[in-house]
Amino acid sequence: MAAARSLAAAVALAVVLVAAGARADGPRFGDRGTFAFGGDVGIGGQQGIAGGYDTIASLELDPAFDLFPARRVSLGVGSVLSTTIDRTSPGSSYVSVSPRLGYAAPLGERLFLWPRLSADFASLWQAESDGPTFHHRILSSTLYVPLDAFLLPHLAVGIGPALTQQILHRTDSGTEPLVTTVQLLVEIAGWL
């Protein structure tokens, strides 16, 4: 009886060790050749008095893709597609493309600090009431430092600060003052 229990325990231990070894040998997030994807979708609105009572609705899609050409080093591109619908004026559309470089630093089995630095090339079309549509061309740089927690083996939720500094902001009528933005962002990321 004791021998049967010992044999069962030895078999169970062997299965656990083989499974753990197989899992450790497989690719992990940030390994060379892995591919990450993610982003977010936003729907929002605001109501207020700014030169009159107004209601604004917005829709935003922010897809992103990253490849790890070397262990823990990522090269990728993020983008933003956004539009606003204004009840009393024409609204605006925003498009940006952001090539980026990142480094995924493991902080344990399921946590990664994945800072990314990007160059952001953006266009904003903003229509004025009873007037022309202005085209804004914006160049900025963003540092995003999220802490990603893998809730499932290939799916993470991350949160972290982002600092964006405009480098150039031109419109059809000249240059605009440069803006610095600080945000707390949440992301959802998967990897293959």
C-alpha positions as CSV (number, residue, x, y, z in Angstrom):
1,M,0.0,0.0,0.0
2,A,2.8,2.4,0.9
3,A,4.6,1.4,-2.2
4,A,1.5,2.1,-4.4
5,R,1.2,5.6,-2.8
6,S,4.9,6.3,-3.3
7,L,4.7,5.2,-6.9
8,A,1.6,7.4,-7.5
9,A,3.4,10.3,-5.8
10,A,6.5,9.7,-7.9
11,V,4.4,9.6,-11.1
12,A,2.5,12.8,-10.2
13,L,5.8,14.5,-9.4
14,A,7.3,13.4,-12.7
15,V,4.2,14.7,-14.6
16,V,4.5,18.1,-12.8
17,L,8.2,18.3,-13.6
18,V,7.8,17.4,-17.2
19,A,4.9,19.9,-17.6
20,A,6.9,22.6,-15.9
21,G,9.9,21.8,-18.1
22,A,7.8,21.9,-21.3
23,R,6.3,25.2,-20.3
24,A,9.7,26.7,-19.5
25,D,11.1,25.6,-22.9
26,G,8.2,27.2,-24.9
27,P,8.4,30.8,-26.0
28,R,7.7,33.5,-23.4
29,F,6.6,37.1,-23.8
30,G,9.5,39.2,-25.1
31,D,11.4,36.3,-26.6
32,R,13.0,36.8,-30.0
33,G,10.4,36.3,-32.8
34,T,7.3,36.8,-30.6
35,F,4.7,39.2,-31.8
36,A,2.5,41.5,-29.5
37,F,-0.7,43.2,-30.4
38,G,-3.2,45.3,-28.5
39,G,-4.7,48.7,-28.0
40,D,-8.0,50.0,-26.9
41,V,-11.4,51.3,-28.1
42,G,-12.9,54.4,-26.5
43,I,-16.3,55.9,-26.6
44,G,-16.9,59.1,-24.7
45,G,-18.8,62.3,-24.5
46,Q,-19.0,65.6,-22.8
47,Q,-21.7,68.2,-22.2
48,G,-21.1,71.7,-21.1
49,I,-21.1,75.4,-21.7
50,A,-18.3,76.7,-23.8
51,G,-19.6,79.6,-25.8
52,G,-23.0,78.1,-25.5
53,Y,-24.5,74.7,-24.4
54,D,-23.0,71.9,-26.4
55,T,-22.9,68.1,-26.5
56,I,-19.9,66.2,-28.0
57,A,-19.6,62.5,-28.6
58,S,-16.3,60.8,-29.5
59,L,-15.2,57.5,-30.9
60,E,-11.5,56.3,-30.8
61,L,-9.7,53.2,-32.0
62,D,-6.0,52.7,-30.9
63,P,-4.6,49.5,-32.4
64,A,-0.9,48.6,-31.9
65,F,1.5,45.9,-33.1
66,D,5.0,45.1,-31.9
67,L,7.6,42.5,-33.0
68,F,10.5,41.4,-30.8
69,P,13.5,41.1,-33.2
70,A,15.8,40.5,-30.2
71,R,15.1,39.2,-26.7
72,R,13.1,41.8,-24.8
73,V,13.6,44.5,-27.4
74,S,10.4,45.5,-29.3
75,L,9.9,47.4,-32.5
76,G,6.3,48.4,-33.3
77,V,3.8,50.9,-34.5
78,G,0.8,52.3,-32.7
79,S,-2.0,54.3,-34.2
80,V,-5.0,56.4,-33.3
81,L,-8.1,56.9,-35.3
82,S,-10.6,59.3,-33.7
83,T,-13.6,61.3,-34.6
84,T,-15.9,63.7,-32.7
85,I,-19.4,64.5,-33.4
86,D,-20.5,67.9,-32.1
87,R,-24.3,68.6,-31.9
88,T,-23.9,72.3,-32.9
89,S,-20.7,72.4,-35.0
90,P,-19.0,70.1,-37.5
91,G,-16.6,68.2,-35.2
92,S,-13.2,66.9,-35.9
93,S,-11.1,63.8,-37.1
94,Y,-7.7,62.7,-35.9
95,V,-5.3,60.2,-37.3
96,S,-1.8,59.4,-36.0
97,V,0.9,56.8,-36.7
98,S,3.6,56.2,-34.1
99,P,6.6,54.0,-34.7
100,R,8.1,52.9,-31.4
101,L,10.9,51.1,-29.6
102,G,10.4,49.2,-26.3
103,Y,12.0,47.0,-23.8
104,A,10.1,44.3,-21.9
105,A,11.7,43.8,-18.4
106,P,10.3,40.8,-16.5
107,L,9.4,41.5,-12.9
108,G,8.4,37.9,-12.1
109,E,6.5,35.2,-13.8
110,R,3.4,37.3,-14.7
111,L,4.6,40.9,-14.5
112,F,6.5,43.0,-17.1
113,L,7.6,46.6,-17.1
114,W,7.3,47.4,-20.8
115,P,8.4,51.1,-21.5
116,R,8.1,52.3,-25.1
117,L,9.3,55.5,-26.7
118,S,7.5,56.6,-29.9
119,A,7.6,59.4,-32.5
120,D,4.0,60.4,-33.2
121,F,3.0,61.8,-36.6
122,A,-0.5,63.2,-36.5
123,S,-3.1,65.0,-38.6
124,L,-6.2,66.7,-37.1
125,W,-9.0,68.1,-39.3
126,Q,-11.1,70.5,-37.2
127,A,-14.1,72.2,-38.8
128,E,-15.2,75.6,-37.6
129,S,-18.9,76.6,-37.4
130,D,-19.7,78.6,-40.6
131,G,-16.0,78.6,-41.5
132,P,-13.2,76.6,-43.0
133,T,-11.8,73.3,-42.0
134,F,-8.3,73.7,-40.4
135,H,-5.7,71.0,-41.0
136,H,-3.2,70.5,-38.0
137,R,0.0,68.7,-38.6
138,I,1.6,67.6,-35.3
139,L,4.9,65.9,-34.5
140,S,5.4,64.7,-30.9
141,S,7.2,62.1,-28.9
142,T,5.7,59.9,-26.2
143,L,7.2,57.8,-23.4
144,Y,4.7,55.2,-22.1
145,V,5.8,53.1,-19.0
146,P,3.1,50.5,-18.3
147,L,3.2,47.6,-15.8
148,D,1.7,44.7,-17.7
149,A,0.1,41.8,-15.7
150,F,-0.5,38.6,-17.6
151,L,-3.9,37.4,-16.3
152,L,-3.9,34.6,-18.9
153,P,-0.7,33.1,-20.5
154,H,-1.1,35.2,-23.6
155,L,-3.2,38.1,-22.5
156,A,-2.2,41.1,-20.3
157,V,-3.7,44.2,-18.8
158,G,-1.3,47.1,-18.3
159,I,-1.5,50.5,-16.6
160,G,1.1,53.2,-16.5
161,P,1.9,56.9,-17.1
162,A,2.5,58.4,-20.5
163,L,4.3,61.7,-21.2
164,T,3.8,63.3,-24.6
165,Q,5.7,66.4,-25.7
166,Q,4.8,68.1,-29.0
167,I,7.8,69.0,-31.1
168,L,6.0,70.7,-33.9
169,H,2.4,71.9,-34.4
170,R,1.5,73.6,-37.7
171,T,-1.9,74.6,-39.0
172,D,-3.0,76.1,-42.3
173,S,-2.7,79.5,-40.6
174,G,0.7,79.1,-39.0
175,T,2.2,77.5,-35.9
176,E,0.5,76.7,-32.7
177,P,1.9,76.7,-29.1
178,L,3.4,73.3,-28.2
179,V,1.6,71.2,-25.6
180,T,2.9,68.7,-23.0
181,T,0.4,66.0,-22.0
182,V,0.6,63.6,-19.0
183,Q,-1.9,60.7,-18.8
184,L,-2.5,57.5,-17.0
185,L,-3.3,54.9,-19.7
186,V,-4.7,51.4,-19.5
187,E,-3.9,48.8,-22.3
188,I,-4.9,45.3,-23.2
189,A,-2.1,43.3,-24.9
190,G,-1.8,39.8,-26.3
191,W,1.1,38.0,-27.8
192,L,1.9,35.0,-30.1
